[in-house]
Amino acid sequence: MSNVLINDFQKVLWRAEAVLSYLRVAFARATGVTIGEGVVIGGSCEVALTGSVARRGVLEVGDRSEICSGTLLYPHGGSIRIANTVHVGPGCVIYGLGGIEIGEQTMLAPAVALSPPVTPFRSPALSSARSLIFRSRS
């Protein structure tokens, strides 16, 4: 295959992913999720509010944030608030039982799990891969 054909194919795939992300954002908004402008939601994400116990509560995603593939956001009757310009790496799991807020310009590495009670992320913040972040009760 020529490089031109490969480049054209890559452009088609990129455009298809952009359309799918737009549809994921539209679906999440339709279920009651508050989503800002320029948000990207990757494939196999669970970013929606439904009748199930894990998906009841408040979900907010700020402008220009990216939720990578395989991420699960479960409010469990609480709230998950993701500020502007946040990158949530692939495979992250965030539970919002007591309420979780992720500040602006925060980057969560792949496979991070957040579960309340959690120390608030101050802006900017960075996590390492496969981290379980929580605040111990003293």
C-alpha positions, -999 to 999 in steps of 0.1 A, spaced: 0 0 0 12 35 -7 17 60 20 -10 82 6 -36 55 8 -25 47 44 -27 84 54 -62 87 38 -74 57 57 -60 71 90 -79 103 83 -111 84 77 -107 65 110 -100 97 129 -131 114 115 -152 83 124 -139 84 160 -147 121 162 -183 114 150 -186 85 176 -173 108 204 -199 134 194 -227 108 196 -214 96 230 -215 131 243 -250 136 229 -262 104 246 -247 113 279 -263 148 278 -297 131 269 -295 111 301 -289 141 323 -251 145 324 -238 181 323 -211 183 297 -192 213 286 -179 223 251 -152 204 233 -154 173 255 -142 140 240 -155 106 253 -137 75 241 -152 41 233 -165 16 259 -170 44 285 -198 44 309 -207 81 312 -245 82 315 -271 85 342 -298 57 342 -321 40 367 -295 16 380 -281 23 415 -245 28 402 -256 54 377 -279 76 398 -266 110 410 -248 139 395 -222 138 367 -205 170 354 -177 172 329 -161 206 322 -150 222 289 -122 206 268 -119 175 290 -111 141 277 -126 108 290 -105 80 275 -117 46 264 -129 21 290 -135 47 318 -163 41 342 -180 69 360 -204 57 387 -220 83 410 -238 58 432 -262 85 443 -234 110 450 -216 133 425 -187 133 402 -175 167 391 -147 169 365 -135 205 359 -122 220 326 -92 207 308 -90 173 326 -76 141 311 -90 109 325 -68 81 312 -80 48 297 -96 23 321 -101 46 351 -129 39 375 -144 68 395 -170 62 422 -189 93 435 -206 80 466 -196 109 489 -188 133 460 -156 136 440 -142 167 424 -113 167 400 -98 202 396 -88 219 364 -57 208 344 -56 174 362 -43 143 345 -53 108 357 -30 81 344 -44 48 329 -62 24 353 -66 48 382 -94 41 407 -109 69 428 -133 61 456 -146 84 484 -137 97 508 -109 110 486 -86 140 490 -96 166 465 -73 170 436 -60 206 435 -52 222 401 -31 210 385 -25 174 396 -11 142 382 -16 106 392 5 75 384 -8 45 365 -28 18 384 -32 41 415 -60 37 440 -64 71 456 -83 76 488 -80 94 521 -77 73 552 -100 81 581 -80 90 612 
